[in-house]
Amino acid sequence: MPSLPSDIQEHLESEFKYAASKVADSPDMSEKVYYFSVFFGQTGRVLNQHWDADLALLWSVGQHACQAIQSRMSQPGTFPVGGFTASFGEALDQVSGELAASFEGGEVDVPRLYAALARTSELIYATTGNGAYLAEKGLIKL
């Protein structure tokens, strides 16, 4: 990722830091996913001003994560059995912090961003029936 324009970098850093803090402070999954949506919402707005393929990837993964979590929340009584575990919420808190941290310091830490996106993809998969099964078996660490 080439350097982002400084105003965009600063904007994303500020928004993502706030969102990560709110995700971590939120008591329930509905509120967590609401604040997590900042990661794709703000990115989509920025893409209108400055195109960047890595930001498009963040937009895509963030949007998919929110949709997967919301979809699973709308299906009570299905997988994951008993709903989301506390460890899933803690993992979402952690990945939010990592996404925000990857934009700190005036430049995007691309390896850190990619690691956070990979972890987000694991959480997305954990919302599926097979993913919940693998998490229950300890193959996906939440």
C-alpha positions, 0 to 999 in steps of 0.5 A, spaced: 500 500 500 502 506 498 502 511 503 495 514 504 494 522 503 495 524 510 488 527 511 485 520 510 490 517 514 489 521 520 481 521 519 481 513 518 486 512 524 481 517 529 475 513 526 478 506 527 481 508 534 474 510 536 470 504 533 475 499 536 474 502 543 467 502 542 467 495 540 471 493 546 466 497 551 460 494 548 456 489 552 452 485 547 454 483 540 449 487 537 452 493 539 459 490 538 457 489 530 454 496 530 461 499 532 465 494 528 461 497 521 465 503 522 471 499 519 467 498 512 463 504 513 469 509 513 473 505 508 467 506 503 467 513 504 474 514 503 474 510 497 470 515 494 476 520 495 482 516 494 482 509 491 486 503 494 486 496 493 488 494 500 482 499 503 477 495 498 480 489 501 478 492 508 471 494 506 470 487 503 472 483 509 469 488 514 462 488 510 462 481 510 464 480 517 458 485 519 453 481 514 455 474 517 454 476 524 448 479 523 445 473 519 447 469 525 444 473 530 437 473 526 437 465 527 436 464 534 437 457 536 441 455 530 449 454 530 453 457 533 449 453 538 447 457 544 449 463 540 455 467 540 460 465 546 464 470 550 470 468 547 467 470 540 466 477 543 473 478 545 476 476 539 472 481 535 474 486 540 481 484 539 481 484 532 478 491 532 484 493 536 488 490 531 485 493 525 485 500 528 493 499 530 494 498 523 493 505 521 497 508 527 503 512 526 502 516 520 502 510 515 499 503 514 502 497 517 500 493 511 503 486 514 499 488 521 493 490 517 493 483 513 494 479 519 488 482 522 484 481 516 486 474 516 483 473 523 477 477 521 476 472 516 476 466 521 471 470 525 467 470 519 468 463 518 466 461 525 459 464 524 458 458 519 455 451 522 462 448 520 466 454 523 462 453 529 463 446 529 471 447 528 471 452 534 467 447 538 473 442 537 478 448 538 481 448 531 479 455 530 481 459 536 476 464 539 
